[in-house]
Amino acid sequence: MRLAAKGMPHMSNASRTVKAAPSARPGLGDAVPWVALSTLMIGVFMAILDSFIVVVAGPAIQTDLKATASSLEWVLAGYQLSYAVFMITGGRLADLYGRKRVFIIGTAVFTLSSIACAMADDPSVLIGARIVQGLGAALMVPQVFAVITLTVSAQHRHRVFGVFGVVIGMASVSGQLVGGLLIGANLFGSGWRSVFWVNIPIGIVTILLALKYVPESRAEQTRKLDVPGVLVLSAALMLLTYPLIQGRDAGWPWWTWACFVGSAAAFALFVALERAVDRRGGEPLINLSLFAQRSFSLGIVLVLVVYALLYSYYLSLSVSMQDGLGMSALGSGLVYTPAAVTFFVCGLIAGRIVPKYGRRVLEVGAVVLAVGYLTTAVVLLSGPRLTPLLIIPTLMLQSVGGGLLITPLLHTVLARIDPQSAGMASGSLSTAQQVGAALGVAVVGAVFFHSFQTGAVSGDKVHAAGHAFALTSLTTFAIAALAALLVFLLPKAPSPKA
């Protein structure tokens, strides 16, 4: 998605200018339209929360629907995959047909598919509904970046993105608690299905608020959707993710490796297609010239890496608490409550100090996050059996680092992007978030489930869960160390032009 300011040329094609329709474009004033932005952020919060709230419901879903571990991973990763694949497409459709309209349609799709999820009586039905739900999220989320760009002046944008970062972070870390509370309440005997039913009233209210308060805007010049780009990118991501999720259960047969080779070829074809579209003066799905900026190319990898460890770690924690220790979904959620509060506080602090200290805040956060994962692994491997009280302090340490790193991450990576490319860049980063989450479930989930299932054969599930969670913590420590390295490679401060 590209959000072009009036009179500003495309980065790689200066002869063409895409403008917002003058009759539909809101003005950039000193006042921040908090009601409109809050409405959009409700949609984003709901979409991201649904990525994590299902984690705590995973064991209950697996038991009730008699799903395999692979099916459970697809319930989680299928949402992430469709969310990721169609994120940039959602932005493109909004440029053509109106951002408010597409946001409302996306919210409606998300809400209706939530009903299908809640009524599913078979794993395959639930997986299909989750894929459609991810499509709805992909239509919702990119619009918040566009509206921020169009309605918030540059001097206030840092503050708005800071609030948005807290919203994203809290949606990520509060899923354990919210899911546990809903399942524990067992409203109307709905059990795990309540994590989907709760979306219905929220979705309806969000649509009503959007109809009244969110301004409409679209690109003035009609453009074609890069359909070949959408198809090839979708194929590339599917060929990469499917064998990662299914390969472990299948014993890594020849077709898994053939898929990996096919994925690499599809990504290469996608790059060639996008370059050809750009040379013809068309609208590529992703403007590859963005990756010439070191801060953005590193930022894409950094976001992918950070979200690969987050989602998969929460899944491992939930299964360890429920299947390993025999805790309820509510009890499992309460284990993470101190860490969620810590994340919220540190996220607010990060938003206030980043303007002064810049990249140093992210550096400290990345190091503390890695140390938190390592500390968890060392504690569990040193002999004690897994208990909630044993890991709550280390989870809080992780949240100190996560709050300082994740909250300001998006704005820091986007700081050097020209305003007319902010939408496309934001959509690309959002795609990286979801792809990272899906790949994290596949890779880190493979480490956890293999260790836990192997150890549980002996009958001592507590010991098996503790050992598996320790190995997961070591794996995520390695990923977090890579994230820390990438943070230290980011430029120290945005350019004066930005």
Buried (B, 14 or more C-beta within 10 A) or exposed (E): BBBBBEEBBBBBBEEBBBBBEEEBBBEBEEEBBEEBBBBBBBBBBBBBBBBBBBBBBBBBBBEBBEBEBBBBBBBBBBBBBBBBBBBBBBBBBBBBEBBBBBBBBBBBBBBBBBBBBBEBEEBEBBBBBBBBBBBBBBBBBBBBBBBBBBBBEEEBBBBBBBBBBBBBBBBBBBBBBBBBBBBBEBEEEBBBBBBBBBBBEBBEEBBEBBEEBBBBBBBBBEBEBBEBBBBBBBBBBBBBBBBBBBBBBEEEEEBBEEBBEBBEEBBEBBBEBBBEBBEEEBBBBBBBBBBEBEBBEBBBBBBBBBBBBBBBBBBBBBBBBBBBBEBBBBBBBBBBBBBBBBBBEBBBBBBEBBEEEBBBBBBBBBBBBBBBBBBBBBBBBEEEEBEBEBBBBBBBBBBBBBBBBBBBBBBBBBBBBBBBBBBBBBBBBBBBBBBBBBBBBBBBBBBBBBBBEEBBEEEBBBBBBBBBBBBBBBBBBEBBBBBBEBBEEBBEEBEEEE
